[in-house]
Amino acid sequence: KGIGELGIVGAPAAIANAVWHATGVRQRDLPIRPDRVIDTHPRPNTA
């Protein structure tokens, strides 16, 4: 890795962890898109 790459290596992992903490669902595919987060988030049982 070059010296300029040090700041970008951990960014995707940090964003994925932030999404996990906010939603409780792990996103393992990049890019993390809002539609994927919504589709994988469990829906409350309204019945």
C-alpha positions in Angstrom: 0.0 0.0 0.0 1.1 3.5 -0.7 1.1 6.2 1.9 -2.0 7.8 0.3 -4.1 4.6 0.7 -3.9 4.4 4.5 -7.0 6.6 5.0 -9.3 4.7 2.6 -8.7 1.1 3.7 -10.8 1.3 6.8 -13.5 3.6 5.5 -15.8 0.9 4.0 -15.6 -1.2 7.2 -16.4 1.8 9.3 -19.4 2.6 7.2 -20.6 -1.0 7.2 -20.3 -1.1 11.0 -22.2 2.2 11.3 -25.1 0.7 9.2 -25.0 -2.4 11.4 -25.2 -0.4 14.6 -28.1 1.7 13.2 -30.1 -1.2 11.8 -28.9 -4.4 13.4 -28.3 -6.0 10.0 -24.9 -6.7 8.6 -24.3 -5.5 5.1 -21.5 -7.6 3.5 -21.7 -6.3 -0.1 -20.3 -3.1 -1.4 -21.6 -0.6 -2.3 -24.0 -0.3 0.6 -27.1 1.1 -1.0 -30.2 2.3 0.7 -32.5 -0.1 -1.2 -30.4 -3.1 0.0 -30.5 -1.9 3.6 -34.3 -1.5 3.5 -34.7 -4.9 1.8 -32.6 -6.8 4.4 -34.0 -5.0 7.4 -36.6 -7.1 9.2 -40.1 -5.7 9.0 -42.2 -5.5 12.2 -45.1 -8.0 12.4 -48.3 -5.9 12.0 -50.8 -8.8 11.8 
